[in-house]
Every structure is written in structure tokens, then in C-alpha cells.
């Protein structure tokens, strides 16, 4: 006997009687619902051992650099005029490399760098140099042109060591020289990335990276390790 589904909705009685009536069915009479079937308009070609598969090869940038330049003396960074400077010219010498910026809290380190540059050059006039590489990757703190940077360094700090052309030190456009330096002497916990302005790398007479120091390291504290390297013989250059 059919009963109303809801006492408040007698108008649904007829619907309930027709559409919701329970009819016993044999399990064998149950048919599976049909669903749309996805089809592929073009048949797939059978795989064979001779058929090559598509492989995309990506060569890490650092690897390609290391393949072509395995020594400090292989690099030729650009000077302030855009001219190549072969680092082979520095064979047998000690070189301090610094990424610099004009509007950074560490910018006054230019003064300390110039101080040790003159002090050490007095003792070893032909065996030591500092190379400054301006970089705008940290807080946009080196926005000027190469000419503006040169003028700033000279007027404000009397910088006499070479200030090279502005570069990137991290990322896809990073200088080849800096990719090599970072690979040769990673930072704390093996991290290679330059963290901020005024990080320092020291290259010895043999062309090997002898030390890496953070931005917070004052240039004056590096005079002793620089002199220690200068007192060593050149040995075989890399």
C-alpha cells in the first residue's frame, strides 16, 4: 500500500506513486549504466625498440662554463670601457675580488679597501690588486651607469684600484667569473649564491681561491691573509 511521502504535500502523492514505487527486480536484470567513452581520433603508433623517444637535454649553465674555463686565468671580464681584461695578466699575483654597490650600508667599505690597497701596494707594488665589480642585484643599490659609478668611487672614496663594468653575480645572467668563484669556494653550508654586496674572494698566486668572506667582514681584517698569500711562491698556476 502506498503512503503519502509528506502530510503537508498531498499534491506529491501521485508523483510518489508513479516514480518512487519500489519494484522488486532480479539481480540478473540489473543493467550497468552507459557512460560516454573518450576516443582518440588518431591511433597511437606502436612502440618499438628502434623508435627513438623524445628527450630534452638541459645543460646547466655552470657546467658549460666549467667546461670552457677551468682556471681563474681563463676569464676576460670587461673593464669600465667595455674592453676585455685578460685575467691571465694577473698570473703569479694575489687578487681580491669584491662585488660593490654605491647605495649600500656597506658602501663605506670602499674606504677600507682603498686603505689596504695602498698599504699592500707599498710593499708589493707589482704583486697585488683589487678588482671591484659593481652589481645592482641587491636592493637595487647600484642603479647608476658605469660612468656614474666610476665618478662616485673616485669623488667620495678616492678609489684607485680598478672598478670593472657592472655585472650580475647570481642568476641566469651571472658573470662567468662569478659562477666559477662560487663553485670553487662555496659559502656556509655549501651555499654558492652571493648573499649581498661587498662579499670578498681572495685568489692566490697559484690562481686558486684561498678565501671567501661575507659582507660584514671589514676589509682591514683581510690584510693579514692577503700578506700571507703574497709571501708564498707562485707555484704551478691553475
C-alpha positions as CSV (number, residue, x, y, z in Angstrom):
1,X,0.0,0.0,0.0
2,X,1.4,3.4,-1.0
3,X,1.6,6.1,1.7
4,X,2.0,9.8,1.3
5,X,5.6,10.9,1.5
6,X,4.7,14.1,3.3
7,X,1.5,15.0,5.0
8,X,2.0,18.6,4.1
9,X,2.4,17.9,0.4
10,X,-0.6,15.7,-0.7
11,X,0.0,17.0,-4.3
12,X,3.1,14.9,-4.5
13,X,1.2,11.7,-3.8
14,X,0.7,10.9,-7.4
15,X,4.3,11.5,-8.2
16,X,5.4,9.3,-5.4
17,X,3.1,6.5,-6.6
18,X,4.4,6.6,-10.1
19,X,8.1,7.4,-9.8
20,X,9.1,6.2,-6.3
21,X,7.3,2.9,-6.2
22,X,9.6,0.1,-5.1
23,X,9.6,-2.7,-7.6
24,X,11.5,-5.9,-6.8
25,X,13.9,-6.8,-9.5
26,X,16.0,-9.8,-10.2
27,X,19.8,-9.2,-9.7
28,X,20.2,-10.6,-13.2
29,X,18.0,-8.0,-14.7
30,X,20.1,-5.0,-13.4
31,X,22.0,-3.4,-16.3
32,X,25.0,-1.2,-15.9
33,X,24.5,2.4,-16.9
34,X,26.2,3.6,-20.0
35,X,28.8,6.4,-19.9
36,X,30.3,8.3,-22.7
37,X,33.6,6.8,-23.9
38,X,36.6,9.0,-24.8
39,X,38.0,8.2,-28.1
40,X,41.3,9.1,-29.8
41,X,40.9,10.4,-33.3
42,X,44.4,9.3,-34.3
43,X,45.7,5.8,-33.4
44,X,48.8,5.7,-31.4
45,X,51.9,4.3,-33.2
46,X,53.2,1.1,-31.6
47,X,56.4,1.5,-29.6
48,X,59.4,-0.3,-30.9
49,X,62.9,-0.7,-29.7
50,X,64.2,1.1,-32.7
51,X,61.9,4.1,-32.3
52,X,63.7,6.9,-30.5
53,X,61.9,8.7,-27.7
54,X,61.9,12.5,-27.3
55,X,64.5,13.5,-24.7
56,X,65.1,17.2,-23.7
57,X,68.7,17.8,-22.7
58,X,69.4,20.8,-20.5
59,X,72.9,21.6,-19.8
60,X,73.4,23.5,-16.5
61,X,75.0,26.9,-17.2
62,X,77.7,26.4,-14.6
63,X,78.6,23.1,-16.2
64,X,79.0,24.7,-19.6
65,X,81.2,27.4,-18.1
66,X,83.4,25.0,-16.3
67,X,83.8,23.0,-19.5
68,X,85.3,26.0,-21.3
69,X,87.0,27.8,-18.4
70,X,88.7,25.8,-15.7
71,X,91.1,28.4,-14.4
72,X,90.9,31.9,-13.0
73,X,93.2,32.9,-15.8
74,X,90.8,31.8,-18.5
75,X,88.4,34.7,-17.8
76,X,88.2,38.0,-19.5
77,X,85.8,40.3,-17.7
78,X,85.0,43.8,-19.1
79,X,86.5,47.0,-17.7
80,X,84.7,50.3,-17.3
81,X,85.0,51.0,-21.0
82,X,83.7,47.6,-22.1
83,X,87.2,46.3,-23.0
84,X,88.2,42.7,-22.1
85,X,90.7,42.4,-19.3
86,X,92.5,39.0,-19.5
87,X,93.0,37.7,-16.0
88,X,96.0,35.9,-17.4
89,X,97.7,39.2,-16.9
90,X,97.5,38.5,-13.1
91,X,99.3,35.2,-13.1
92,X,101.6,35.0,-10.1
93,X,99.8,37.8,-8.4
94,X,97.3,37.9,-5.5
95,X,93.8,39.3,-6.3
96,X,91.0,40.4,-4.0
97,X,87.6,40.4,-5.8
98,X,84.6,42.3,-4.4
99,X,81.1,42.9,-5.6
100,X,80.3,46.5,-4.8
101,X,77.4,49.0,-4.6
102,X,77.2,52.8,-4.2
103,X,74.0,53.0,-2.1
104,X,74.5,50.2,0.4
105,X,75.1,50.2,4.1
106,X,78.4,48.6,3.4
107,X,79.5,51.2,0.8
108,X,81.9,52.8,3.3
109,X,84.0,49.7,2.9
110,X,85.4,51.4,-0.2
111,X,87.5,53.4,2.3
112,X,88.9,50.2,3.9
113,X,89.5,48.6,0.5
114,X,91.4,51.6,-0.7
115,X,93.4,51.7,2.6
116,X,94.7,48.1,2.3
117,X,95.2,48.5,-1.4
118,X,97.6,51.3,-0.9
119,X,99.2,49.8,2.1
120,X,99.9,46.4,0.5
121,X,100.9,48.0,-2.9
122,X,103.7,49.9,-1.0
123,X,105.2,46.5,0.0
124,X,104.3,44.6,-3.1
125,X,103.8,47.1,-5.9
126,X,103.6,44.6,-8.7
127,X,102.0,41.6,-7.0
128,X,98.6,42.7,-5.7
129,X,95.4,44.2,-6.9
130,X,91.7,44.6,-6.0
131,X,89.0,44.2,-8.6
132,X,85.6,45.8,-7.8
133,X,82.6,44.5,-9.7
134,X,79.5,46.8,-9.3
135,X,76.2,44.9,-9.0
136,X,72.6,46.1,-8.8
137,X,71.1,42.8,-7.7
138,X,70.8,43.5,-4.0
139,X,68.1,46.0,-3.2
140,X,68.8,47.9,-6.4
141,X,71.7,49.7,-4.6
142,X,73.8,50.2,-7.7
143,X,71.4,51.8,-10.2
144,X,73.9,54.2,-11.9
145,X,75.7,53.9,-15.2
146,X,79.3,52.7,-15.4
147,X,80.5,56.3,-15.7
148,X,78.4,57.4,-12.7
149,X,79.8,54.6,-10.6
150,X,83.4,55.4,-11.5
151,X,82.8,59.1,-10.6
152,X,81.1,58.2,-7.3
153,X,84.0,55.9,-6.2
154,X,86.7,58.5,-7.1
155,X,85.0,61.6,-5.7
156,X,83.7,60.0,-2.4
157,X,86.4,57.5,-1.6
158,X,89.4,58.2,-3.8
159,X,89.3,54.7,-5.2
160,X,92.4,53.9,-7.3
161,X,92.0,50.2,-7.8
162,X,90.1,49.0,-10.9
163,X,86.3,49.2,-10.8
164,X,85.1,46.9,-13.6
165,X,81.9,47.0,-15.6
166,X,78.6,46.4,-13.8
167,X,77.6,42.7,-13.8
168,X,75.2,40.2,-12.3
169,X,76.7,37.8,-9.7
170,X,73.7,35.5,-9.4
171,X,71.0,34.1,-11.7
172,X,70.9,33.2,-15.4
173,X,72.9,36.3,-16.4
174,X,75.6,35.9,-13.8
175,X,79.2,36.7,-14.8
176,X,81.1,33.6,-15.8
177,X,83.9,34.6,-13.5
178,X,81.5,34.7,-10.5
179,X,80.0,31.4,-11.4
180,X,83.5,29.9,-11.2
181,X,84.4,31.7,-8.0
182,X,81.2,30.4,-6.3
183,X,81.8,26.9,-7.4
184,X,85.4,27.0,-6.2
185,X,84.6,28.4,-2.8
186,X,81.0,27.9,-1.7
187,X,79.8,29.8,1.4
188,X,78.4,28.4,4.7
189,X,76.7,25.1,4.4
190,X,77.8,24.8,0.8
191,X,75.6,27.6,-0.4
192,X,77.2,29.2,-3.5
193,X,74.9,32.1,-4.0
194,X,76.2,35.6,-3.3
195,X,74.1,36.9,-0.4
196,X,74.7,40.7,-0.5
197,X,77.0,43.5,-1.6
198,X,80.7,43.5,-0.7
199,X,81.4,39.8,-0.4
200,X,85.1,39.1,-1.0
201,X,87.1,36.4,-2.7
202,X,90.8,36.1,-2.4
203,X,92.8,34.4,-5.3
204,X,96.3,33.3,-4.5
205,X,99.5,33.4,-6.6
206,X,98.6,30.0,-8.0
207,X,95.2,31.1,-9.3
208,X,93.3,29.2,-6.6
209,X,90.5,30.7,-4.5
210,X,92.0,30.9,-1.0
211,X,89.2,32.5,0.9
212,X,85.7,33.9,0.8
213,X,84.3,36.4,3.3
214,X,80.8,37.8,4.0
215,X,79.7,41.4,3.6
216,X,80.2,42.0,7.3
217,X,83.9,41.3,7.1
218,X,85.8,44.6,7.2
219,X,88.5,45.0,4.5
220,X,91.1,45.9,7.1
221,X,90.8,42.4,8.6
222,X,91.9,40.9,5.3
223,X,95.3,42.5,5.2
224,X,97.0,39.6,7.1
225,X,95.6,36.8,4.9
226,X,96.5,38.8,1.8
227,X,100.1,39.3,3.0
228,X,100.3,35.6,3.9
229,X,99.4,34.7,0.3
230,X,101.9,37.3,-1.1
231,X,104.7,35.7,0.9
232,X,104.1,32.4,-0.8
233,X,105.8,31.5,-4.1
234,X,103.6,31.3,-7.1
235,X,103.9,27.6,-7.7
236,X,102.0,25.9,-10.6
237,X,99.2,28.2,-11.8
238,X,95.8,26.7,-12.5
